[in-house]
Amino acid sequence: MSSVEAIRSILSRGCTMASCIRLTVDHYGEVLALWRSYKNTGKLLLASDERITRSIFDFHKVDRDHVILYYSKGQPRSILMCRLGGRYVNVLLETVGPRGGAVSCVATYV
């Protein structure tokens, strides 16, 4: 099964958790840098939403296929941070519907 098919299958099951968060970024490379730092050091350098971000990143370490959707307020895209067959895969998606949403949000799918 291709990565796209695996992601589509996981997303079709519906989300297991969704939450509004205060964390906003200018580009999704910032989130990936936070993730890499946390994965390597276990330290999270955030002023806001540390608890939920730590929880999401701990979930991302689990060796189970999953998708984390993160939308940062005001961005034209969302990022899917996926774990598929033990590999990390990141995908940017165009936001559907009104752009420039008032809140950032995160959702998990398994």
Rosetta constraint file for C-alpha pairs under 8 A:
AtomPair CA 1 CA 5 HARMONIC 6.13 0.50
AtomPair CA 1 CA 6 HARMONIC 6.36 0.50
AtomPair CA 2 CA 6 HARMONIC 6.18 0.50
AtomPair CA 3 CA 7 HARMONIC 6.07 0.50
AtomPair CA 3 CA 84 HARMONIC 7.26 0.50
AtomPair CA 4 CA 8 HARMONIC 6.08 0.50
AtomPair CA 5 CA 9 HARMONIC 6.10 0.50
AtomPair CA 6 CA 10 HARMONIC 6.28 0.50
AtomPair CA 6 CA 84 HARMONIC 7.45 0.50
AtomPair CA 7 CA 11 HARMONIC 6.10 0.50
AtomPair CA 7 CA 66 HARMONIC 7.97 0.50
AtomPair CA 7 CA 67 HARMONIC 7.03 0.50
AtomPair CA 7 CA 82 HARMONIC 7.61 0.50
AtomPair CA 8 CA 12 HARMONIC 6.08 0.50
AtomPair CA 9 CA 13 HARMONIC 6.91 0.50
AtomPair CA 10 CA 14 HARMONIC 7.63 0.50
AtomPair CA 10 CA 66 HARMONIC 6.77 0.50
AtomPair CA 10 CA 67 HARMONIC 7.09 0.50
AtomPair CA 10 CA 109 HARMONIC 6.22 0.50
AtomPair CA 10 CA 110 HARMONIC 5.71 0.50
AtomPair CA 11 CA 15 HARMONIC 7.11 0.50
AtomPair CA 11 CA 67 HARMONIC 7.40 0.50
AtomPair CA 11 CA 109 HARMONIC 6.10 0.50
AtomPair CA 11 CA 110 HARMONIC 7.70 0.50
AtomPair CA 13 CA 109 HARMONIC 7.38 0.50
AtomPair CA 13 CA 110 HARMONIC 7.48 0.50
AtomPair CA 14 CA 109 HARMONIC 6.46 0.50
AtomPair CA 15 CA 107 HARMONIC 6.32 0.50
AtomPair CA 15 CA 108 HARMONIC 5.52 0.50
AtomPair CA 15 CA 109 HARMONIC 4.59 0.50
AtomPair CA 15 CA 110 HARMONIC 7.45 0.50
AtomPair CA 16 CA 107 HARMONIC 7.34 0.50
AtomPair CA 16 CA 108 HARMONIC 5.62 0.50
AtomPair CA 16 CA 109 HARMONIC 5.48 0.50
AtomPair CA 16 CA 110 HARMONIC 7.08 0.50
AtomPair CA 17 CA 107 HARMONIC 5.35 0.50
AtomPair CA 17 CA 108 HARMONIC 5.31 0.50
AtomPair CA 17 CA 109 HARMONIC 7.41 0.50
AtomPair CA 18 CA 105 HARMONIC 7.22 0.50
AtomPair CA 18 CA 106 HARMONIC 5.68 0.50
AtomPair CA 18 CA 107 HARMONIC 4.11 0.50
AtomPair CA 18 CA 108 HARMONIC 6.61 0.50
AtomPair CA 19 CA 105 HARMONIC 5.60 0.50
AtomPair CA 19 CA 106 HARMONIC 5.53 0.50
AtomPair CA 19 CA 107 HARMONIC 6.46 0.50
AtomPair CA 20 CA 103 HARMONIC 6.54 0.50
AtomPair CA 20 CA 104 HARMONIC 5.74 0.50
AtomPair CA 20 CA 105 HARMONIC 4.22 0.50
AtomPair CA 20 CA 106 HARMONIC 6.49 0.50
AtomPair CA 21 CA 49 HARMONIC 6.52 0.50
AtomPair CA 21 CA 103 HARMONIC 7.18 0.50
AtomPair CA 21 CA 104 HARMONIC 5.44 0.50
AtomPair CA 21 CA 105 HARMONIC 5.38 0.50
AtomPair CA 21 CA 106 HARMONIC 7.15 0.50
AtomPair CA 22 CA 48 HARMONIC 6.52 0.50
AtomPair CA 22 CA 49 HARMONIC 6.35 0.50
AtomPair CA 22 CA 103 HARMONIC 7.28 0.50
AtomPair CA 22 CA 104 HARMONIC 6.23 0.50
AtomPair CA 23 CA 48 HARMONIC 6.40 0.50
AtomPair CA 23 CA 49 HARMONIC 6.44 0.50
AtomPair CA 23 CA 72 HARMONIC 7.26 0.50
AtomPair CA 23 CA 104 HARMONIC 6.69 0.50
AtomPair CA 24 CA 72 HARMONIC 5.02 0.50
AtomPair CA 24 CA 73 HARMONIC 6.01 0.50
AtomPair CA 24 CA 104 HARMONIC 6.40 0.50
AtomPair CA 25 CA 30 HARMONIC 6.49 0.50
AtomPair CA 25 CA 31 HARMONIC 7.31 0.50
AtomPair CA 25 CA 72 HARMONIC 6.10 0.50
AtomPair CA 25 CA 73 HARMONIC 7.89 0.50
AtomPair CA 26 CA 30 HARMONIC 7.64 0.50
AtomPair CA 26 CA 75 HARMONIC 7.62 0.50
AtomPair CA 27 CA 31 HARMONIC 7.86 0.50
AtomPair CA 28 CA 32 HARMONIC 6.50 0.50
AtomPair CA 28 CA 79 HARMONIC 6.99 0.50
AtomPair CA 29 CA 33 HARMONIC 6.06 0.50
AtomPair CA 30 CA 34 HARMONIC 6.25 0.50
AtomPair CA 31 CA 35 HARMONIC 6.15 0.50
AtomPair CA 32 CA 36 HARMONIC 6.11 0.50
AtomPair CA 33 CA 37 HARMONIC 6.11 0.50
AtomPair CA 34 CA 38 HARMONIC 6.10 0.50
AtomPair CA 34 CA 44 HARMONIC 7.15 0.50
AtomPair CA 34 CA 45 HARMONIC 7.70 0.50
AtomPair CA 35 CA 39 HARMONIC 5.94 0.50
AtomPair CA 35 CA 57 HARMONIC 6.68 0.50
AtomPair CA 36 CA 40 HARMONIC 6.13 0.50
AtomPair CA 37 CA 41 HARMONIC 5.89 0.50
AtomPair CA 37 CA 42 HARMONIC 7.38 0.50
AtomPair CA 37 CA 43 HARMONIC 7.10 0.50
AtomPair CA 37 CA 44 HARMONIC 7.44 0.50
AtomPair CA 38 CA 42 HARMONIC 4.57 0.50
AtomPair CA 38 CA 43 HARMONIC 5.13 0.50
AtomPair CA 38 CA 44 HARMONIC 5.60 0.50
AtomPair CA 38 CA 57 HARMONIC 7.52 0.50
AtomPair CA 39 CA 57 HARMONIC 7.72 0.50
AtomPair CA 39 CA 61 HARMONIC 7.53 0.50
AtomPair CA 44 CA 50 HARMONIC 7.13 0.50
AtomPair CA 44 CA 54 HARMONIC 7.14 0.50
AtomPair CA 46 CA 50 HARMONIC 5.88 0.50
AtomPair CA 49 CA 53 HARMONIC 5.96 0.50
AtomPair CA 50 CA 54 HARMONIC 5.86 0.50
AtomPair CA 51 CA 55 HARMONIC 6.19 0.50
AtomPair CA 52 CA 56 HARMONIC 6.15 0.50
AtomPair CA 53 CA 57 HARMONIC 6.10 0.50
AtomPair CA 54 CA 58 HARMONIC 6.00 0.50
AtomPair CA 55 CA 59 HARMONIC 6.17 0.50
AtomPair CA 56 CA 60 HARMONIC 6.21 0.50
AtomPair CA 56 CA 68 HARMONIC 7.96 0.50
AtomPair CA 57 CA 61 HARMONIC 6.50 0.50
AtomPair CA 58 CA 62 HARMONIC 6.99 0.50
AtomPair CA 60 CA 66 HARMONIC 7.77 0.50
AtomPair CA 60 CA 68 HARMONIC 7.75 0.50
AtomPair CA 60 CA 82 HARMONIC 7.91 0.50
AtomPair CA 60 CA 83 HARMONIC 7.14 0.50
AtomPair CA 63 CA 83 HARMONIC 7.56 0.50
AtomPair CA 63 CA 85 HARMONIC 7.99 0.50
AtomPair CA 63 CA 86 HARMONIC 6.01 0.50
AtomPair CA 64 CA 83 HARMONIC 6.99 0.50
AtomPair CA 64 CA 84 HARMONIC 7.45 0.50
AtomPair CA 64 CA 85 HARMONIC 7.55 0.50
AtomPair CA 64 CA 86 HARMONIC 7.37 0.50
AtomPair CA 64 CA 110 HARMONIC 7.88 0.50
AtomPair CA 65 CA 82 HARMONIC 7.40 0.50
AtomPair CA 65 CA 83 HARMONIC 5.09 0.50
AtomPair CA 65 CA 84 HARMONIC 4.75 0.50
AtomPair CA 65 CA 85 HARMONIC 6.29 0.50
AtomPair CA 65 CA 86 HARMONIC 7.43 0.50
AtomPair CA 65 CA 110 HARMONIC 6.40 0.50
AtomPair CA 66 CA 82 HARMONIC 5.68 0.50
AtomPair CA 66 CA 83 HARMONIC 5.34 0.50
AtomPair CA 66 CA 84 HARMONIC 6.76 0.50
AtomPair CA 66 CA 108 HARMONIC 7.31 0.50
AtomPair CA 66 CA 109 HARMONIC 5.59 0.50
AtomPair CA 66 CA 110 HARMONIC 4.48 0.50
AtomPair CA 67 CA 80 HARMONIC 6.23 0.50
AtomPair CA 67 CA 81 HARMONIC 5.75 0.50
AtomPair CA 67 CA 82 HARMONIC 4.33 0.50
AtomPair CA 67 CA 83 HARMONIC 6.52 0.50
AtomPair CA 67 CA 108 HARMONIC 5.82 0.50
AtomPair CA 67 CA 109 HARMONIC 5.06 0.50
AtomPair CA 67 CA 110 HARMONIC 6.52 0.50
AtomPair CA 68 CA 80 HARMONIC 5.52 0.50
AtomPair CA 68 CA 81 HARMONIC 5.01 0.50
AtomPair CA 68 CA 82 HARMONIC 6.15 0.50
AtomPair CA 68 CA 106 HARMONIC 7.01 0.50
AtomPair CA 68 CA 107 HARMONIC 5.76 0.50
AtomPair CA 68 CA 108 HARMONIC 4.56 0.50
AtomPair CA 68 CA 109 HARMONIC 6.37 0.50
AtomPair CA 69 CA 78 HARMONIC 6.91 0.50
AtomPair CA 69 CA 79 HARMONIC 5.82 0.50
AtomPair CA 69 CA 80 HARMONIC 4.60 0.50
AtomPair CA 69 CA 81 HARMONIC 6.43 0.50
AtomPair CA 69 CA 106 HARMONIC 5.51 0.50
AtomPair CA 69 CA 107 HARMONIC 5.14 0.50
AtomPair CA 69 CA 108 HARMONIC 6.31 0.50
AtomPair CA 70 CA 78 HARMONIC 5.76 0.50
AtomPair CA 70 CA 79 HARMONIC 5.41 0.50
AtomPair CA 70 CA 80 HARMONIC 6.53 0.50
AtomPair CA 70 CA 81 HARMONIC 7.87 0.50
AtomPair CA 70 CA 104 HARMONIC 7.58 0.50
AtomPair CA 70 CA 105 HARMONIC 5.90 0.50
AtomPair CA 70 CA 106 HARMONIC 4.46 0.50
AtomPair CA 70 CA 107 HARMONIC 6.67 0.50
AtomPair CA 71 CA 75 HARMONIC 7.32 0.50
AtomPair CA 71 CA 77 HARMONIC 7.06 0.50
AtomPair CA 71 CA 78 HARMONIC 4.56 0.50
AtomPair CA 71 CA 79 HARMONIC 6.59 0.50
AtomPair CA 71 CA 104 HARMONIC 5.43 0.50
AtomPair CA 71 CA 105 HARMONIC 5.33 0.50
AtomPair CA 71 CA 106 HARMONIC 6.38 0.50
AtomPair CA 72 CA 78 HARMONIC 7.03 0.50
AtomPair CA 72 CA 103 HARMONIC 7.27 0.50
AtomPair CA 72 CA 104 HARMONIC 4.47 0.50
AtomPair CA 72 CA 105 HARMONIC 6.69 0.50
AtomPair CA 73 CA 100 HARMONIC 6.33 0.50
AtomPair CA 73 CA 101 HARMONIC 5.44 0.50
AtomPair CA 73 CA 102 HARMONIC 5.87 0.50
AtomPair CA 73 CA 103 HARMONIC 4.96 0.50
AtomPair CA 73 CA 104 HARMONIC 4.46 0.50
AtomPair CA 73 CA 105 HARMONIC 7.87 0.50
AtomPair CA 74 CA 99 HARMONIC 6.74 0.50
AtomPair CA 74 CA 100 HARMONIC 3.76 0.50
AtomPair CA 74 CA 101 HARMONIC 5.43 0.50
AtomPair CA 74 CA 102 HARMONIC 6.98 0.50
AtomPair CA 74 CA 103 HARMONIC 7.94 0.50
AtomPair CA 75 CA 99 HARMONIC 7.23 0.50
AtomPair CA 75 CA 100 HARMONIC 6.07 0.50
AtomPair CA 75 CA 101 HARMONIC 7.81 0.50
AtomPair CA 76 CA 94 HARMONIC 6.14 0.50
AtomPair CA 76 CA 95 HARMONIC 5.59 0.50
AtomPair CA 76 CA 99 HARMONIC 6.15 0.50
AtomPair CA 76 CA 100 HARMONIC 7.05 0.50
AtomPair CA 77 CA 92 HARMONIC 6.34 0.50
AtomPair CA 77 CA 93 HARMONIC 5.29 0.50
AtomPair CA 77 CA 94 HARMONIC 4.38 0.50
AtomPair CA 77 CA 95 HARMONIC 4.82 0.50
AtomPair CA 78 CA 92 HARMONIC 5.75 0.50
AtomPair CA 78 CA 93 HARMONIC 5.24 0.50
AtomPair CA 78 CA 94 HARMONIC 6.44 0.50
AtomPair CA 78 CA 95 HARMONIC 6.18 0.50
AtomPair CA 79 CA 90 HARMONIC 6.88 0.50
AtomPair CA 79 CA 91 HARMONIC 5.66 0.50
AtomPair CA 79 CA 92 HARMONIC 4.51 0.50
AtomPair CA 79 CA 93 HARMONIC 6.15 0.50
AtomPair CA 80 CA 90 HARMONIC 5.58 0.50
AtomPair CA 80 CA 91 HARMONIC 5.05 0.50
AtomPair CA 80 CA 92 HARMONIC 6.28 0.50
AtomPair CA 80 CA 93 HARMONIC 7.54 0.50
AtomPair CA 81 CA 88 HARMONIC 7.27 0.50
AtomPair CA 81 CA 89 HARMONIC 6.19 0.50
AtomPair CA 81 CA 90 HARMONIC 4.70 0.50
AtomPair CA 81 CA 91 HARMONIC 6.72 0.50
AtomPair CA 82 CA 88 HARMONIC 5.63 0.50
AtomPair CA 82 CA 89 HARMONIC 4.97 0.50
AtomPair CA 82 CA 90 HARMONIC 5.92 0.50
AtomPair CA 82 CA 91 HARMONIC 7.99 0.50
AtomPair CA 83 CA 87 HARMONIC 5.47 0.50
AtomPair CA 83 CA 88 HARMONIC 4.58 0.50
AtomPair CA 83 CA 89 HARMONIC 6.12 0.50
AtomPair CA 84 CA 88 HARMONIC 6.40 0.50
AtomPair CA 84 CA 89 HARMONIC 7.11 0.50
AtomPair CA 95 CA 99 HARMONIC 6.78 0.50
